[in-house]
């Protein structure tokens, strides 16, 4: 399983890296100049600025996005969804700007103009996605 989290921010890549390092206190970060990668038990994030995927997401959602967090999910880790959403909630609290989360190319979270909409209807599975872990106000909606 894979995902992408797109973040709009006035930060530069180095500032995003510092913020992510602070949020994952003891995780190993691999820096490759124009991107960085960080691994946890439940997923690996590869973060870069810009690119065609960010441009398409901006056009599709009328958002102002700048960074692409590619998420390689370790589905054998049973708590990956909760860990991911808690991290994203902490990140979203630390940075203003538009955000979009897609899992397997399906949009499930959009923050635009400080309004958060979540939609897990397109995800297969019997359980609802643990959006409560965001620790943010949100409303359920339909993201196309």
Secondary structure by P-SEA (a helix, b strand, c coil): cbbbbbbbccccaaaaaaaaaaaaccbbbbbcccbbbbbcccbbbbbbcccaaaaaaaaaccccccccccccccccccaaaaaaaaaaaaaaaacccbbbbbccccccbbbcccbbbbbccccccccccccccccbbbbbbbcc
